[in-house]
Amino acid sequence: MGCGTRNDGGDYPIRVATGLAYYHRMTAPAVSIVMRSYNEGWALQGTLAALQKQAFRDWELIVIDSGSTDGSVDLIRRAAPRHFIQIKPHEYHPPRVMNLGMWLAASNHVVFLNADATPVDAHWLAPLVRSLRDADVAAVYGRQVPRPNCQAVFAADYERCFGPERGAPRWGHFFSMVSSGVRKDVWAQRGFNEVLQYSEDDEYTRWARAHGYRVLYVPESAVVHSHNYTPAQAWKRSFGEARALAAVWEGSPRHFNLTRTVLLGCLNDARRDLWFCLRSGRLGEWPHAVRIRWQQRRARLAGFLAGWRDYRASAAVTRPPVWARWAAIPADRPAT
């Protein structure tokens, strides 16, 4: 299998990828797996091994690495992906990289898997593929199980998103790209929106649903995946996600304010986290959870206000959500 690697210090490595993509589409596999990687060798070895154990065997692997220096590159090369694209860290822009992965994919059924998301068994891939075969389905996403060292505050979030009594169905819209699938024929109508830095998957699936496609949760497909963020990292992530939320928000911006978003939000989070810590025997972690939530809530308000100003505010009229304005984003080639 060929590898398209960056070695000249020049522009984004599209020329090499272009030739390889056309060649390999001649014998398309049933599924294309796109993996994004950056210094996750500690998990990557297990993830690649789990891929080789999948009961569903007809797939190709596409890896886009953002300048790893921890040995990940050697692990990837040994896995012999169909395409191996290397870019520099500062060149990484999530929707741009995802569009490149989609464009390289030879199959109409494209599955995304983060390098640090390790399938729990040999039946991770098949349920995603089965769901994607429905022409009315634009995208699917699987279940995520937190790692054993996941801090309580973040483990509680995974339970709310993916647990047996998850709250996600009541949120109006939820999607996660970590372990997911996208139909290429639907993506080709529009592509991932490269205006956004965060939550491009959320914006894309909102667009898909608005155009009559279904977005499905597939709990039978599971990966082990979680992160422990520092307070500063929690702030940055919450700010970015809230800024992107403003771009797709369909309600009034007045929904986001100091009282509701920060004060009442923190109290509600603290209550839920206390109950989770009591149930899981981790009461000692509750003060840490409160500190993280305080950071997240303040960042959520600041990020939303910044996003509303950047994406939606206008002297004459409030602009509509970005998914309604960018109805057709050319997806016939990677963005340059």
N, C-alpha and C positions, 0 to 999 in steps of 0.2 A: 504494500500500500504506500502511496506517495505522501510526502509531507511538504506543505508550503510554509516555509519559515522565513522570517525576516532576518536578513544578514547584511543589508547594505546601508542601514541607518537612514533610509529615505522615507518616502511616504508610506501610508497605510498599505499593507501587503495584499493589494487587490489583484495585481496583474498575474501573479503566480496562482492565486486562488481561482481566478477566472478560468484559466486553462484546465486546471484540475477538475473544477466543477463540471465543465462541459464533457470531459472525458468520462468521468465516473457516472454521469447520468445515463450513460448507455446501458448500464446493468444496474438498475435501481434496486436497492434492498427494500424490504417492507417498512423499515423504520430507520430514521436518521436520529442519532442521539447527539445533541450538542452540549458540550461541557465547557463552562468557563472556569478558569483556574488562576489563582494567584497565591503563591506561597502557602499552599495547603497540603504539603507533602505528608504531614502527620495523619491526615485522613484520606488522602488521594490513593494511597496504596490499597487500602481496604475497599475504597469505592471502585477502583478498576478491577480488583479481584471479584467483587460482587457482580459486576457486569458480565464477566466471563462465565459466571455460574447461572445466568438467567436461563430459564426453561425456554423462553422465546429467543430463538437464535438468529433470525434473519434481520440483522441490523448493521449499520455502519456507525463509526464514531468520528465526530468532529470536535476537536479541542482548540479553544482559543485561549492562550495563556498571556497574561499581562505583565510579563517580565519577572517570573519567579526566579529566586536565587537560592532556594532551600532544597534543591534536588528534585523538584517536581518535574523539571524538563526531562531528566533521565527516565523517570517513571513513565511519563507520557510516551516517550519514544519507544520504550520497551513494549508498550501496549499497541504499537503500530496502528494509530488511527488513520482513517481514510484521508483526513485533512488535519494538519497541525499548523495553526497560524500563531505566530509569536509577535506581539506588539509590546511597546514600552508602557510602563505604568501610567504615564500622563496621557497616553492615547486611549485609555479605556473610558468609553462612554457607553453605559449599559444598553440603551436602545440601539445604538449604532452597531455594537458587537452582536446583539441578538439578531438584527437584520442581516448581518453578514453570515451568521450561522444558518439562518433560514435560507438565504440565497444559495449557500453551498450545499444544502441538503438535497440529496437525490430523491428522497421519498416525499410523498405528500403528507405523511404522518411524521411529525418532528417532535421529539421528546427532549426536554431540557432537564439537565441534572447538574446541580452544583458539585464542584469537586469535593466539597466537604459534606455532602449528603450521601450517606452510604445505605444502599438498599438493604432491608432487613432480611430478605430471603430471596429465593430464586424466582419468585412470582411477583416481583415489583413491576416489571415492564409489561407483561401481558394484559393486565387490567386497563392500563392507560391506552394501549393500542386498540383494544376492543371498543372502548368508549369513543375513540377518535374516528372509528369507521362509520359512524353515523354522520351523514352529510349535513344534518342540522346542528351539529356540535362544532363550535369554533375552537374551544379550548377545554382542557381538563387539568385538574391538579390533584396530587395525592396527599396522603397523610404524613405528618412529620412527628417523630417521637424524639423528645429531648434527650441529649446524652446524659449519662449518670452524674456528671459533674456540673450540670446546668443549675445555676443559682435559682432559688425559689421564685423570685420575682419574674424571671423569664420563663421558668417551667409553668407558672400559672398562666402566662400568655399562650403557651403552646396548648395547654389544656382547653382554654377558651376557644382557640382556633380549630383544634383537631381532636379534642377529647370526645368521649362517648356522649356527653351532654353539651357539646360545643355551642357557643353563642353565635357563631358566624352566620348561620341562616337568618338570624333576626337583624343583621346589620344592613340589609339592603343589597350590599355587594361586598364580596371578598374573593381574593385570588392570591395565589403565591406561585412564583415562577421557579422556586427551588427544585421541585420535582413536579414536572408538568408536561403537557403536550399541546401542540398547536397544529391545526390543519393548514397546510401550505396554500391550498387553493383559496382559503378565506384570507389568510395573511396577504396574499398577492394582490388583493383588492385595495390594500391600504398600507401595510407595514407597521412596525412599531414607531411611535412618534418620537423623533429625535430632538424635539423641542425640550423634552423633559429630561431631568437628571435622575429623579427617583420615581418609583411607582409607574413606570411605563407599561408594566404588565396590567396593572389595575386600569389604566386609561384605555388600553387596547381592548380588554375584555368588556369594559363598559360600552365601548363603541360596538363591539360584536353583539352584545345583548340588545342594544338600541336598534340594531338592524335585523333582529329576529332570530339570531343564533343562540344556542344554549351554551352555557358554561357549567361544567359538571365537576362535582367533588367525587373522587374515587378513593374511598378509604381503604379498599383492599390493597392498594399500592402504597407501600410505606417505606420511608427512609428514616435513618437516625440523623438528626440535624439540630443544632442549637448554637447559640452564641451567648457568652457572658460579656456584656458591655460595661465599661467604666462609666461613671456619671457623665464625663465629657463626651464619650462615644454615644451614650443614650440621648444626650441633648442633640448632638449632630444628626443622628438618624431620625429622631422625632421631628426636628425642624425640617429636614429634607422631605420627609413623607407628608408632613402637613402642608408644606409649600406646594407639593404636587397635588395634594387633595384639593387645594383651592382651585387648581386648574380644571378639575372635573366636577366640582361640587354643584349640585343642582338646586340646593336650597338657598336660603338667605344667608349672607355673611354675618348677620347679627346673631346667628346661632353660636358663633365663636366669640366669647367675651371673657373677661377676667373671672366673673362670678361662676358662670356655668362651666367653662373649659378648665380653669385652673383650680379654683377653690372647691367647688362641688365635685369636680372631676377627681381631685386628689382624695377627697373624703370617700368617694365611692370606690376608688382603687384601693385605698387602705383597708376598707371593709372587706372587699373581695380577697385581697392578699392575706389578711389576717385569717380568714376562714380557710384559705388554701394551706397556709402554714400550720394551722391547728390540725387539719385533716391529715397532712403529710408528715407530721412530727418534726416540723422545721421552724418552730416558733422563734428561735434565736435569729432567724434571718429576716424577721418582719421589719425591724428598724432599717435594715439595708434596703428593703423593698420600698419603704416610705421615701427614702432619699432619692431612689431612682425615679419613682413616680413624680416627685416634685420637679425634678429636672425635665422629665418627659412632658409633663403638663404645661410647664412654662414655655418649653420649646414648641409645643403643639400650637399654642396661641400665636407666638411670634412667627412661626413658619407659615401658618395660614394667612395671617395679615400680610406678610411679605408676598406670598403667592398670589393673593387676591389683587394686590397692587401691581404685580408684575404681569399676570396673565389676564385679569378680568376687568380691572378698573379702566374707565374711559370718561373723558370729559362730557361726552354726550349721552352714552348709554352703557349699561353693564354688558360686556361681551359674554357670549354663551360659553359653556364648557368647551375645552379644547377638542374633545372627541367629536363634538358636533360641528366644529369649525374646520377641522382637518379631516374631511370625509374621505379624501383620496390622497394617500401619500405614495408616490411611485415606489414600487418594490421590485422592479425588474432587474436591478443591479445594486451592489452595495453602495452606500453613501460614500462620497469622497470628501 
